[in-house]
Amino acid sequence: MQIYNLEFTASEIKEAVAADRLLSMEIEFSRACNFRCSYCYVNDQAECSNELSREEIKDVILQAKELGARKIIILGGEPSIYPHIVEMLRFLGKERLEIEIFTNGTGIDKDLAAVLAGERARVVLKMNSREEELQDRLAGKKGAFRIINSALAILKEAGYPAAERFLAISTVICRQNIGELPAMWQWLRQENIEPYFEIITPQANAQENTWLTVDSCAMKDLFTRLAAIDREEFGRTWEPQPPLVGNKCMRHQVSCVVTATGNVMPCVGVTIPQDNIRNNRLAHILKNSEVINNLKNYREMIKGECRTCEKAEECYGCRGAAYQLTGDYLASDPTCWRNAACKNS
């Protein structure tokens, strides 16, 4: 079975952990963004004054490759408006690294779509609603709906989705869109677009915008309904398990995040900088990070109900949610329905 963004097998993950190697790395080229999403993990999206240069970005990517990474996941900010995005995509392609880019679609025109298609980049387009008013509200930008749907049309013209042109829609589950998500899931499956639905990590903007929050019992019901749709209509079988619908997040075993200013963190939710790539090489940082090593050894280190859960061998909940809500990245995930009152319902 493949897990973590559908690409890495359990045996590959186990081997990477044993050898202190990476399989992927997430990186921000810049935090500059034209959206102000109500759930964003970045409090202030204004352009940083001390962001990594292109040379520094390329160097840390090569360091990740030396550690075994074969996939680079581009985060933001909004990478499609990064001034050097084409140069970086070409660089990654030349290095034979798989590319995955999370984008709101703003900078996707025919030229950029052609580059993405040519490099066989995996594109994950952010879309939280098929209703214009709600999409614009969640994105914090009037016109966001039109931008996203224009990007989707351009990507389709460029040959997405296809066998080597993976296309997904990234959707956060919130109180305002939860009712439309089953129909949206069906639509995406029919379009051969991978639905990438996830629970919001309660941090930064999401902590301030509590009107987004969905309780654990409602979340369980949604996951269960989507699993039934996949099983009955599309012949796909999976067991409902947070925080990703139809998928498992084991990123702490095989990945890390490098922020736009060079800080290395376990993931965007566990916001504990371990060091900076301007101070030490990536291999040194990862090897000497107590936090990262504790997360790799989660079965021995995790606490509470997550430690004794029947799913503990293959799941550790959302470490970001645990850290943001309790201050302890090894605590049980307070957002998981298995830890909530509805767990036996």
Phi, psi and omega in degrees: 000135178267139179224175184056090182059028169070010190243327185259133179277163179300322180291323178296319179295316180299318180293321180295319178297314182297328184261007183054047181241163175260157167247336178208168172215136174263139183215140172264125173282325179197155176261003176297133182209147179263353174261160174230066187299138184293344184246006189299144180282353179255121180295308184243111183267010177298151184301132179289152179265351185231040184284157180298144174283168176301321180295320179293320178298313180298321182296315182289330174296317178294325176297318178296320178298319177299331180274003176108354181298133176241001179223133176244126182254118185266120180250190180208202000046192177243103186295335183289345176255003175297128188301334186248026186298319181295317178302317181291320177297318178297320179298313180298320178296318179298325180277004180057039176259137177291140184247133169229131185232127175265124188215149172271359173091356188305312185269007183277100171250186183297324181293312181293322178299322179294322178294314179301315180294319181295327179270003181054040180290141172279121183253128177243105184267132182277122178211118185253351178198150174264008174258124188301311184298317181291317178301315180296322180294315181294326180279348181068027183209124174291132182097356181300319180303314181292321179299312183297314182289330173295316179299319180298316180296319180294319178297320178296319177298330181277000175107008175271146348276154177204177184305318181251015177228075184292132177230130178230159172247122178267123184227128173270140182272120179222171184299328186282333184250355189300329182291332182266355187291324175301316178294323179293321177300313179299316179301315181296316178301318180295332179271002184060031175256132183285122175282128180240079183265136181215155174287138179294133172283126186283077181217164175048238183300323182295329178290327179282326184261070185292348176295348178279340195296135174247132181287160188299324182293318177294325178295317177301316180299318180296311179303318181296319179293318180294323176297321179293320177299313180298318182292315187277329186253335188233003176066028179248130183242127175206158181261131179303127183201121179287162007263355181252132180289123176072015184211173178231140178257110175237033190298332182291346177283331193224004188217177173200173178242136169246120183281173183296341177255008172097000177288142178256125181230158178298318176196177183289344178270326177269084189275061179242098180299129181269333179174183179234140183294347175281345180260320183215160178287156185301317181302317179296316182298312183293319182294327186258008180274116177296319182297311182296320179291325175295321179290325175295326179261042189301328182297329179272336190255336187292154189241166170066212185295331178297329181290324185258002182297146179296343179264009189299333180291335186234008183207144172229026181066193176265110180294329178295315178297317179301314182293315184292328184267335183242342185084001181236113183289350178256002180288163174297149180286111182292344183269351182283134181295339177290342178257003184252175184296339184270006189297335180256006183278000000 
